[in-house]
């Protein structure tokens, strides 16, 4: 009797669209409560990642270790490698709903033989000998979109025109020179013929049967075979061939080794090894002993062949490599290489015709096209569904990473498409998909060109703060450009008042509740929108673009009074179906529909501290990064003569969006950051407890988010990043006049500066661990000594 040798592991929010098997492996293998006796027994052979009741990947079990983190007692980290293709090809995408039914446990033990039996009896995964087909509804839509753009179709043999003069739900209205002449003579009562979509679909099925069709192959639809052939020839994956002077239409054909298998990041990582380490791509099998690493590198090598960096024998194409090395915009270079590849071009042209279609429908249809025109590397059997789906998702990810499509896989670069495939519904703006460091560099240059000088670290800090939490407070003396840095920051990434992505809302001193920002129900029972509600509505309508709101002089009124509802809802954000959602901000009873806080809304408040303004409570400070701008460089006149003004770039929401909402999200990816940051915060908290100013879980979590984002893009050193976090998340909480405050500040100075604080000595920051925080603490100590009271704020 067969044993339960396979584990099914349900994963939830850690699953992301377009994950590679390696990324999915990491998400699946970490910290699961699994019976240790089973793991020790040697019976377990495989484990599977399951999302939405479908097996997304299959791994061969190689070992395990206990998760030693105190919060994960009883949990285990699994080790494995991608299972053999004979297993994967049968059970990938298998629906295991019935096996997991009624089980609240994300872990389920099953027999592999039962999964294989289920797969062989499952109509969704079973193989058959029939030719692949395409979803008729999607094919009809493709016909409709193509006819909209290609209104003149010329026959393949005689080059005579057919004009598509009208399209409706029934089909295409087609006129020819002959039909127009006969109509003008009164020999016909209309100049057109209606070619229905049903007729086109019947012709398509006839084409499918033979895959290479001449006019004589269209038997049931022979009356319009010349138009049908010419029309089908306009599809991105169909081409004309001539045999013995007879025109045929045929499917373009490719093999799986012409489609990338690794993701773009892994492919470029290998490219950098070739450039920087003189790695010979032909010797990868000899260089790497670990099978999983070797397999990853071989997949990446195949991706470099797709891009043209390597030839068929995996030798370096030096001219192309040199062009890449010397290019100023490497993303642009890669996007052009991608679109020069014939199969990528087919996918991209299809996407152009499918603009605005749901993502699920796109991936399904493009997978079917792959199964229709791609064969295995030997050129024999057509690609099976599991392979087609994986390769297609991978290619869509390449297009997204190089800025050719957006998050919904809508085409962004119309200039790169054959004009016959550009649809009128395409997005008009060219959206940039720069890496994070490239975005920072662009913002920095844009602001410098406006005559406002800020250190690059300050731009990095503002970007990371917004990415960590969509609420930032900017403080400083009047005239330091607090408002302008926000405006230029937003404008540099394509967000302006004109397009509605940037809004400045001046705060009035008499605001005392949320209705001043959000709106209210008037005496007639009608809802009157507030200034923020309008922005929220527009942000919901355009989820792939960032929206910035500047609350100018936000502490002229008490922030806790008019902003508390927004702060509370901001804290309610959670993962749901792979996206971030919040609680209701305005209910349907008040607004007419439930209004939530969109994930693409970023709120920045500017503040002054003087006799006309109100201080902040810890509730507000806990929920924001507080950034100071007090330095002014009036002598910076380079922008008048040396610095050219930089054009804005349209940056999508995906570059600003949070990927961490809970500490566990970070811990799964980088345990070391969480551990190191927590150790430092524990030491700081020991001092803060003197005046009950110690930080809680929220502050710890958000500091870890900030540090993780910084680490991912290698923007600053860990100490530099943590220095910013201490300065803007911890020190604003400190205020007072008694000896305990002085004791606290002296202890923090010693911790930050690696030296004791001496009142009369010159402050030296050369050896300081956290120089910004140490300098601020020294300033606060000086204020305490001179004024008898101190706080973070300069008044």
N, C-alpha and C positions, 0 to 999 in steps of 0.2 A: 504494500500500500504506500503510495507516494506521500511524503511529508510536506508540511506547509513550509516551502522553501523561499517564499517571496514576501516582501513587506510592501504594502501600499501606504504611502505617506501623503496625506492631504496637506497642501500648502495653500495659504490664503493671500494676504496682502504682499507677501514677499515675491509673489509671481508677477512678472511684468511682461507686457506684450513684446515679442521679438527676442526673448532671452535665448542665449546660446546654450547648448548642453552643459558647458562648463559653468556658466552663471547659474543655471538651474541646479546643477550639482551642489554648488555652495549653499544655495537657499534651502535645499532639501536635506542636506547632510548634517546640519548643525542643531544640536541640543534637542533631541526628542526623547520622550519617556518610552523606552522600549525594554522589554524583558531581558535582563542580562543573561539569564539562563539560556534563553533561545540563542542569543548572540554567541555564547560560549560553545553551544552544542555543535556548531559546525553545520547545522542543517540549512541555515540561511544562505542562499546563493545569489539572490537579486533583491534590489529594492527599486520602487517606481515612484516618481513624482506625479501626484494626482491633483489636477486643478479642474474645478467645475465638473467633477466626476469622470474626467478623461485622463488617461495616462499620457503625460507630456514627455516623459523620458524614462529610459530603463538603464539602471546601473548594475554592474556586476559587483557584488559585495566582497570587499577584500579585508575588512577589519573594522575596529571601533576603539574608542577610548572614552573614559568618563569625562563629562564636562565638570571641571573643577571650580567653576564659579559658584560662590555661596548661594546665589539665587536659583541655581539649576541642579540642586541635589537630586540624584536619581535619573538625570538625563545623560544621553550619550551622543557622541559625535561619530557619525558613520564615515567610513572610507570606501571608496569604490572607483570604478572606471566605467566608461560607456560600454554597455553590453554588446555582444556580438550581433552583427547585422541580421543574422537568421532569426534572432529573437525580436530585436527592435522592429524590424519591418512588419512583423505580424501583430504586435500589440500596441504600437504607438497609436494614440488617439482612440484606443478602445474605451468604450463607455463602461465603467464599472459601478454604475449607480446601484444596481441590484446587490452587488457584493457588499457595498458600504451602507446599504439601507438600514436605518434604525440605529446606527452606531454613532454615538457622540464622540467616540475616540478617533483622533485623526490617524491612528495607526491600525492597520488591519493585516493579519497574516493569511496568506492564501497559497494555493499550489500553482506553480507555473503551468503545469499541464492543464489545469482548469482554465487559466487565462487563454492559453493557446486554443483550447477547444471552443471557448466563447468567441474568440477572434475568428475562427474558421466558420462559425455559425452566425456571425454578426454581419448583416447585409451592408453595414457601413464600412467594414474593414475587409470583407472577403474579396479575394481577387476573382476576376472573371476574364473570359477570352474576348469579350466584346470590345469594340473600339471605344476609347474615351469620348465623352461628349461634353457639351457646355450647357450650363443652366439656361433654359430658354428665356426666362424673364430677363436675366442679365444680358443675354445675347440680343434680345429685342431692344433693350436700352442702348446697347452698343450700336446697333443699326440706326437707331433714332438719332443718337449724338453724332454719328459719322455723317448721316444725311444732312444734319443741320449745318455742318462745316464744309462738306464736300457737295456742293449743289450741282456740279457738272461732272458726270461720269462718262468717260470715253471708252468705247468698246475695244477689246484687246486686238482684234484682227483688222478692223477697218478704221479705227480711231475716230469713229463718228460720235458726236456728243449726245448724251441723254441728260436732260435738265430736270432736277428735282425741284418742283415749284411749290410744293406744299407737303406738309407732314401732319398727320393727325393720329389718333389712337388706332385707326384701322390699318394704316400703311403709308406708302409713299405715292405721291402723284407725280408721274414722270411724263415728260414731253420729249419728242424727237423732232428733227427737221421734217420728216415725212408726216408725222401726226399734225404738225402745225399747218403744213401746206394743205392737207386734206380738210382740216377744219376751216381754213380760209376759203376753200372751194365749196364748202357746204357738204362735203362727202362724209364728214363726221360731225356729231352734235356736240363734241367737246374735244379740246386739243390734247388732253392727257389720258393716260391709262393709270388706273389704281393698281399698284402692286402691293398686296397686303403683306403684313408681317407674317401671317400664317403661311403664305406662299414662300416667303424668303426662308422661313424656318424649315419648310419641307425641302427646299432646294439645299439648305445646309445639311440636312440629314443625308441627302443623296451624295453630296460632296464628301461627307465623313466616311461613307462606305468605301470609297475608292482612294481618298486622300490626295490623289492627283487626277484632276478632272478636266476633260475636254467637253466641248459643247454636247457631244453625243452621250455623255454620261448623265445628263439631266433629262431623265425620261418623263417623270411625272410633271416636271416644270419646264419642259422643253420650249414652250411658247415664248419664254422670256430668258432663255439661257444666256444669251449674249450680255444682257444687262446684269443678270445675276453674277456671272463670272467677273465682269468689270467691277461690280460693287464689292464683291468679296475680296477682290484683289486690293482694294483700298484698306483693308484691315491690316493692322501692324504685323500680324503673324502669318499672313498669306502673301505669296509671291507668284509672279508670272514666269512660266518656263515655256520654251518652244521646242517641240520634238517633231522632226520631219516637216517643218514649216507649219505645224498646227499648234496654236496657243493652248496651253493648259494653265490651270491654277493649282498650286500645291502649297501645303503647309511648309513654312520655314522649319528646318530641323536643327536641333542642337544636341549635345551630349552633356551629361552631368558634370564632366570635368571643365565645362565652359561656364559653370555657375559657381560662385564662391561658396565655400563651406564654412570657413572661419568668419567671425565678425570682423568689422573694419579695424577696431582697436587692436585685436590680436595680429591682424595682417600688418598694420603699420608698426607694431612693436618689433616684428621680425625684420621689417624694412630698416628700422633704426639699428638693429643689430648688424645687418649687412653693411650699413653705412659707417657705423662707429666702431665696429669690432672686426671688420673685414671677414665676416662670416661667409663661407662658401655655401650657397643654398643647396648645392648638389650633395653636400656631405652631412646633411642634417641627421640622417639615420645613424651615421657613425658617431656624431657629436653627442647625441642625447641617449642615455641608457634607460631612463625612466620611460616606460611605454606611454603613459598618459601625456607627458610633456612632448615626447616624440610625435605622437598623433596630432597634438595641437599645433606643433610647428609645421608639420607636413600639410595640414589644412591651410595654415597661414601662407605657406609657400605657394599653394595652388591659387590663393587669392592674389598673390603678387603676379602670377602668370596671367590671371584675368585682367589685371591692370596694365599689363604689358611691360612690367619691370623685368620679367624673366621670359625667356623664349620657351619653346616646347621641350627643350632639353634641360630646362631650369638654369640656363646660363644667364648672367646679368646682361640686360640690354643697356649698355653704358650711356648711350645718348639720352634715353628716357630718364635714367637715374640722375644724370647730370642736370637735366632740365628741372627735375623735381627739387634737387638740392639747391639750385640757384633761383628757384621761383620765390617771389615775394609773398605770394598768397598760395600756400600749399593746399588749402581746402579747395580753392578755385581750380588748381591744377588737377587735383584728384577728381573733382566733379566732371571735368572735361574728359578725363581718361575713362571714367565710368560710362559716360554717354556715348563714347566712341565704340564701346563694346556692344556687339550686335544684340545679345539677349537682353542686356540692361536697357537698350534702346527700345526693344519691343515692350518691356514692362512699363517703361516710362511713357511711351505713347499710349498704351492702354490706360494708364492712370489718368492721363490728360482727358481721355474720353469718359472716364468714370469720376471726374471731379465732383465732390459733394456726396458721393455714394457712401453708405455706412461702411466702416472699416471691416466688419465681419463679412459683408458681401464682397468687398474688394479682395480680401485674402482668399476667400472661397473660389471666386472666379479666376483669379490669377493662378491659383493652385491647379484648377482644371485646365487652364491653358498650358501650364507646365507639363501636365500629364499627357497633353495632346501633342506637344511638339518637341519634348526632350526625351532622349533615349539614354540608356545607361552608357558607361564609358566605352563599352565595346560596340555601341551603335546597334544593339539588337532590341531588347525589350524597352517599351516606353516606361518612363519614370512612374513609380508607384506613389500613392497618395501621401504616405508619411514623409517620404523623401521630398516630394514636390512641395508640401506645405512647409517643411523646415527650410528648404533652400529659398523659397519665395519670401518667407518672413525675414530671412537673413539679408536678401537683396533689398527689401524695403527698408531695413535698418541702415544699410549702406547709403541709400538715397537720402534718408533722414539725416544721418550724421554729416553728410556733405552739403546740406542745405538745399537739396533738390526737391524735397517734399516736406510738408509740415507733419505735425503729430497725427493728423487724420489721414496721412498719405495723399494729401492734395498737392498737385504740382505747383511749384513756386517759380520755376524758371522757364517761362514760355519761349525765351530766345533760344533755348537748347533743343526745341522740339521741331520736328518736321511741321511746317505751317499747316498741313492738312489735318493735323491732329490737335490743334489748339482750339479749345472750346471757349465760348463766350463767358462761361461761368467761372473761369479761372481767377484766382486772386490777383489783384492788380499790382500789389507791392512785391518787390523782390526781397524776400526775407533772408537774413544772414544766419548761418548756423556756425558761427565762430566758436572755437573752444573758449573756456572761461577766461584764460589768460589773455586771449586775443580781444575779448570783450572789454576787459579791464584796460588794456593798452589803448583801445579805441576811445573809451570814455575819457581817459586821462588826457589824450591828445585833443579831443573835442573841447573839453573844458579849458585847457591851456590856451587854445586858439581863441577863446572868448576873453582872455585877459585875467582870468581868475587862477591864481596859482595855489595848488594843493599838492602835498606830497603824494606819491603814488600809493603809499601805504594807507593814506586816508581814503582814497577811492576804493581800494581793496576792502577796507574795513566797512565802508558804507554798503558795498555790494554784498559782502558776506552777512552783514547784519540784516539786510532785507531778505536774503535767502533763508536765514535762520528763523526769522520771525517777521511777518509783514507789518510791523509797527516799530518805528524808530523815532526817537526824540533827538533833535539837534539843538544844542544850547551854545551860548557865546555872547560876547558883547555886541552891541549894535554896530552894523556896518561891516561885519566880517564875511558877508556873502552867504549866510545860512539859507536864505530863500533861493538865491541864485544857483547854489550848487545842486539843490534838488531839481530846479527847473532845467539846468543844463544836463544833469545826469539823465533825466527823463527824456529830454529832447535828443540826446545823443543816441538813444536806442529806439528812436522813432515815435516817442510818445509826446504829443503836443496838445495844446488847448484846441487847436483847429480840428484835429481828428478825434478829440474827446478822450484821449488816453492820459492826459494830464489835466488836473483841475486844482486851482488854488481857491481855498475856502477861508476867508478871514474870520477869525473867531470874535464874537462880540462879548463884551463884559457882562451883559445881562442874560446870557444863556444859562439855564439852570436845569434842563432835562434833555432827554434824547430827541424830543420832537424838533428842536432847533436844527439838528443835523439830518434827521431821518424823515420828518414830516408829521402831519397831524390830520385828524378828521375835523372838518369845519362844521359850522352850525347846520349846514345842509346835509351833513352826513357823508360828504365827499372827501376823499383823501387828497391832501395837498402835499405833493412830494417835497422833501427837503433836498438840499444841494448834494448830499452824499448818496441819497437813494437813487438819483438819476444816474450817477456814476456806477453804482452797484448794478443797476439794470443793464447798462451798456456792457459792463464787464461780463455779465452772464451771457450776453448775446455773442460775445467774441472771446471765448475761453482760451484761445491760443495766442492772445496778445496780453502783455502786462498793462495794468492801469495804475497810475500814481495819483494820490491825493495829497496835497500839501495843506495842512491845517496851520495857517499862519498865526503866530503868537497865540498858541493854543492854551496857554495858562493865563490869558486875560480873564477867563472865567474858570471856575473850579472844574478841572478835568473829570473828577470823579462824578460830577453831577450830570454833565451832558454826554459823557463818553462811556459810562459804565456798561450800558447794554452791549455796545460793540466789543468792549474788552471781554465780557463774559462769553459772548458767542464765539469770539476768536479762540478762546480756550477750549471750546467744545469740539474743535475740528478733529476728525477721525478718518480712518481709511474705510472706504466702502466701495466694493466692486472695482478695486484698483485705482480709485480716485479719492480726492480729499473732499469731504462734505462737512457742513457745520449745522448747528441747531438753527431754528427759525429766528430770524431777526425781527421781521414783521409778519404777523399772522394773516391768514386769508380774511379773517373777520375785519381787520383794519385796512389791509392793503388791497384786498381782492384776490390775492394768491399768497402762498407762503414764500417769503423772500429770505434767502439765506445769504451768508457772506461768501462771495466768490473767492476761489483760491488764487486768482490772478489780480487781486486788489492789494496795493501796498500803500500804507498810510504813514506819512512822515509829518511830525509836528515840529515847528520851530518855537523856541521859548527864550524869553529874557527873564532875568531875575532882578526885579527892582521893587519899589514901593507900590507899583501899579499892578503887580501880578501875584498869583497864588502859588505856594509851594506844592510839591507833588507828594502824594501818599505812597507808602511802600507797595500798595496794590498796583499802582500805575508803574512804578519803577521796576517791579518784579517782571512786568510783562513787556518791557521795552529794552532796547539797547540805547543808552544815552551817550551821544557823541558830542564832544566839545570842539568848537571851532573858534579859537581866540587869537590865532596867529595871523598876522597880516604882513604881506610882502609888497609894499607900495612901490618898491624899486623895480618890480618885474614889468618891464616894458617890451620884452622880447616879442610879445604878440603883435606889436605895432609894426615890426619890421621883419622878424625872423620866422615867426610861426604862422604857417598857412592855416586858414580856417578849414576844419575837417567836416565833410558831409555826414549827416546822421546815417545810421544803419538801422534797418528794421530788425530788431531782435525779438524772437518769439518767447512766449511765456515759459517754454520748457527750460530755458537757461536760468530763469529766476525761481522756478517752482521748488518748493520744499520736497525732499524725499524722506526726511526724518520727521516724525511727529512724536515718537516715543523713544526712550533710551534704548530699548531693545532693538530698534531699527538700526542704530549705530553699532551696538554691541555685536550684532551678527556679522558686521563687515569689518570692524576694527576694535577688537577688545582692548588693545594696548592704549588707544586714545582715551577710552573710558576709564581705564584703571589709573593712568598717569594723571589725568585731569582731576579725578576724584581724590587721589592722594593729596594733591596740592590744595584742593578746596577744603579738605578736612583740616589741614594745618591752618588755613586762613580762618575757618569757622571757629577754631579754638580761641582765636583772638577776638573775633566779632561777638562772641557770646558775652563778653564783658558788658556790653550795652544792649544785649538782645537784638543785635543787628545781623545775626548769622543767617545765611541763605538756606533756602529749602530745595526741594526736589526740582521745581520748575527751573530755577536758575541753573542748577547743576546740569540738567538735561540740555538746556539751550546753549550753554557753554560748550558742551560736548558736540552738539550739532554744528556750531560755528567751527570748532577745531577740525571736525571731520570734513566739512566742505573745503576748508583751507588745505587740508592734507591731500584731498582728491585732486586738486588742481595745482598743488605745489606753489602756492602764492607767497607764503611767508614761512619763517621757521615756526616750530611749535611754540617756543617761548615768546616770540613776537606776537603771535596770534593770541596766546593766553594773556599776555600783557594787555592787549586791547580789551579782552573780555573782563578782566579784573577792573580795569579803569571804568568801563561803562555799565557793568552789571552789578558790581559790588560796592565800589567807593561812593556812588551817589546816595547810598543808604545811610551814610555816616554823618551825623550832625550832633552838636552838643557843646557844653561849656565846662563840664566837671573834669576831675582828674582821671576818671575812668576812660574818657574819650582820648585824653593825652596818652595814657598808658596803651590804649588800643593802637593809636596811630604810630607810636614809637615802635611797638612790636611789629606792625605791618611794614614800617620802613626798614627795619632790620631784615625782615623776611624778603622784601623786594630788592633791596639795594646791596645785600650781603655786607652790611656795615652798620654800626650803631649811629643813631642820629645825634649830631652835636650842633647846638644852636648857632654858634659863632663861626663854625668851620665852613669852608667852601664845599658845596655839595658836588660830589664827584660820581658820575653815573657810568664811568667806563667799565666798571666790573659789576654793574647792577644786573640782576637776573631779569627784572621787569622794570626797565628804566622809566617808562611813561608813568606807571603806577607809583613808582618810588618818588618821582618828581612831584606828582599830584599830592601825595601824602605829605611831603616836605612843605608844599605850599599851604596845605590845610593846617599843619603844625604852626607855621609862621602866623597864619591868621588867628589861630587860637591864642598865641602868645601876645599878639598886638591888640586884638579886639576882645579877647575874653570869650569868644564864641567862634565856632568854625562849622563849615559845611562844604560840600563838594562844589557848590555854586559860587560863581563870581558875581557880585551884585554891584 
